[in-house]
Amino acid sequence: MLRRSLTAACALLLLGPGPALANRVFVTNEKGNDVTVLDSETLEVIGTYPVGARPRGITISPDGSELYVCVSDEDTVKVYDPESMEELHRLPSGPDPELFVLHPSGNPLYIANEDDNLVTVVDTETHQLLAEIPVGVEPEGMGVSPDGKVVVNTSETTNMAHFIDTDTHQIVANVLVDQRPRFAEFTADGTKLYVSAEIGGTVSVIDPATKEITDTIRFEIPGVLPEAIQPVGVRATKDGSTVFVALGPANRVAVVDGVTDEVVDYLLVGQRVWQMGFTPDESLLFTTNGNSNDVSVIDVARREVVKSIQVGEQPWGVVVAPDKQ
């Protein structure tokens, strides 16, 4: 029996490492003033940690070593150790940071400051302010092209998507979109940009090369009033085949064919679905549902909601840690 056990153990070693460790999922709770951490494998809560007044936007460095949180009512970005949730330092952000995006390299960080109509650029290594870029009224949505050459900011009141050159920090184009644009998402190949419009109830599909709108995605849900369909978060799969759109008070996530830009399904999630985040392998998609205080877990392949997880008060943003290297 001992010899058989030793043989089995040796065989396991020869097969190499086992399955990858679960990824942590980080959720900002806007009214709870904290971040809830989930386990992507067990789909259970690991813990909830105070971070400050009104946390909203959240992202993580490409190597998973730093977690960034927009603490809107404290006018700062706090940086945490994702493992211990200990605060490491703070970054200058300007007033009321709401959403931000990291350059694909992990540096710099581009922050939308809603109250002063600026995009703030901060060096994540030196913690120094690099630039302040004037944009439209109430900037919120932030997206970055895969090559890192262009950052797009959406201004809610001006109803524009502003294309910013990351070398010069200058706006190179302004695209008029529908009312109250909230989010900007590039496809992984950089050939499409999706901009959601909360009040307009649409998603504009923009060609980043020509800066022209090539299509407009509209939504119609039986039994749901049109004014309740308010697109906010947008996430596209890496292969560009599928795009998911969070529809706010409609309590649905729209599934869009990434080739035709046609809506193919609606998934019922929690109340007032806001933002979304994929696991690295894109097997799961997590949605934050602000009014039901939960996170819905979507099986991407099956296009099915598989679990609801209670988190903190008014969950807003979500990010999943990358695979450990």
JOWOLIN-V963119 format. One record per helix or strand. SS is the DSSP state (@ for helix, = for strand). FROM is the first residue (numbers start at 1). TO is the last residue. If there is no record, write none. Layout:
# JOWOLIN-V963119
SS_FROM_TO / SS_FROM_TO
This chain:
# JOWOLIN-V963119
@_2_14 / =_24_29 / =_34_39 / =_45_50 / =_55_60 / =_67_71 / @_72_74 / =_76_80 / =_87_92 / =_97_102 / =_109_113 / =_118_122 / =_129_134 / =_139_144 / =_150_155 / =_160_165 / =_170_176 / =_181_186 / =_193_197 / =_202_207 / =_212_218 / @_226_228 / =_234_236 / =_242_246 / =_248_248 / =_252_257 / =_263_268 / =_273_278 / =_284_289 / =_294_299 / =_304_310 / =_315_320
